[in-house]
């Protein structure tokens, strides 16, 4: 059984995102964050940082890529101009299903430059440019 011990935001040289520390590994949910021109990009977890504690002790059930955002209203609030440009955006969504519910790493990008989305874990190693 693999249980979450801590969830925290990370900032590296060229990427940022979240780490989920478990009793067996550190799950890395990252996005390239170098700004190019006037592009719009970003990421978030479906749960507010103040709610991360409710996942401490939760069992990791699975990690997978999905096609739909869990909280579209949070996504739209992240980008105030997204509604008019919604069809121009590229997305990547990673679900971390736990015994306490699903945490979703949602990423978006609109611009002529791509951003790398990376997941590193024992269950899923994933890389996509959006």
C-alpha positions in Angstrom: 0.0 0.0 0.0 1.3 3.4 -1.0 0.2 6.4 1.1 0.6 10.2 0.7 2.8 11.9 3.3 3.0 15.4 1.8 2.0 17.5 -1.2 4.0 20.6 -2.0 4.7 23.1 -4.8 8.2 23.0 -6.4 10.1 25.5 -8.5 13.2 24.2 -10.5 15.4 25.9 -13.0 13.1 25.4 -16.0 10.0 23.7 -14.6 7.6 24.1 -11.7 4.7 22.1 -10.4 3.9 19.8 -7.5 5.6 16.9 -5.7 3.5 14.2 -3.9 5.7 12.5 -1.4 4.5 9.0 -0.5 5.9 6.3 1.7 7.5 4.7 -1.4 8.4 7.5 -3.8 8.1 11.2 -4.8 5.6 11.6 -7.6 6.6 14.6 -9.8 4.0 16.6 -11.7 5.8 19.3 -13.7 5.4 21.8 -16.4 8.1 23.9 -18.3 7.6 27.4 -17.2 9.9 29.6 -19.3 7.8 32.5 -20.7 8.0 33.1 -24.4 6.5 36.3 -25.9 2.9 36.8 -25.0 1.8 33.2 -24.6 -0.6 32.2 -21.9 0.2 29.0 -20.0 -0.1 27.6 -16.5 -1.0 24.7 -14.3 -2.8 23.9 -11.1 -4.0 21.0 -8.9 -7.8 20.5 -8.7 -7.7 21.0 -5.0 -6.8 24.2 -3.2 -3.5 24.2 -1.4 -5.4 24.6 1.9 -7.1 21.3 1.2 -3.9 19.3 0.6 -3.9 18.0 4.2 -7.0 16.0 3.6 -5.0 13.8 1.3 -2.3 13.1 3.8 -2.6 9.4 4.6 -4.7 8.6 1.5 -3.8 5.6 -0.5 -2.6 6.1 -4.1 -4.9 4.0 -6.3 -3.7 4.9 -9.8 -2.1 7.7 -11.9 -3.3 8.2 -15.5 -3.7 10.7 -18.3 -7.3 11.8 -19.0 -9.0 14.0 -21.6 -11.3 16.1 -19.3 -10.8 18.7 -16.6 -12.3 18.0 -13.2 -12.9 21.6 -12.3 -13.5 23.6 -15.4 -14.5 26.7 -13.4 -11.0 26.7 -11.8 -9.4 26.4 -15.2 -11.4 29.3 -16.6 -10.6 31.4 -13.5 -6.9 30.8 -14.0 -7.1 32.4 -17.5 -9.6 35.3 -17.6 -9.5 35.5 -21.4 -9.7 31.8 -22.0 -13.4 31.7 -23.0 -12.9 33.6 -26.2 -9.7 31.7 -27.1 -10.6 28.3 -25.6 -10.3 26.4 -28.9 -6.7 27.7 -29.4 -5.4 26.1 -26.1 -3.7 22.8 -25.7 -4.2 20.9 -22.5 -2.8 17.9 -20.5 -4.6 16.4 -17.5 -3.1 13.9 -15.1 -5.4 12.2 -12.5 -3.9 11.0 -9.3 -6.8 8.8 -7.9 -6.6 8.3 -4.2 -8.8 6.8 -1.4 -9.8 10.4 -0.6 -10.7 11.5 -4.1 -8.9 12.5 -7.3 -6.2 15.1 -7.5 -5.9 16.4 -11.0 -2.8 18.2 -12.4 -4.3 20.4 -15.1 -2.0 22.2 -17.6 -2.8 24.6 -20.4 -0.9 26.6 -23.1 -1.8 29.0 -25.9 1.0 30.3 -27.9 3.5 29.6 -30.6 6.0 27.9 -28.2 5.4 24.6 -26.5 5.7 23.7 -22.9 6.8 20.3 -21.6 4.5 18.5 -19.2 6.2 15.7 -17.3 5.0 13.1 -14.8 7.6 10.9 -13.0 6.3 8.1 -10.9 6.4 4.3 -10.5 2.9 4.1 -12.0 3.2 6.5 -14.9 6.1 8.2 -16.7 4.7 10.6 -19.1 6.0 13.5 -21.3 3.9 15.6 -23.6 4.5 19.0 -25.3 1.6 21.3 -25.3 
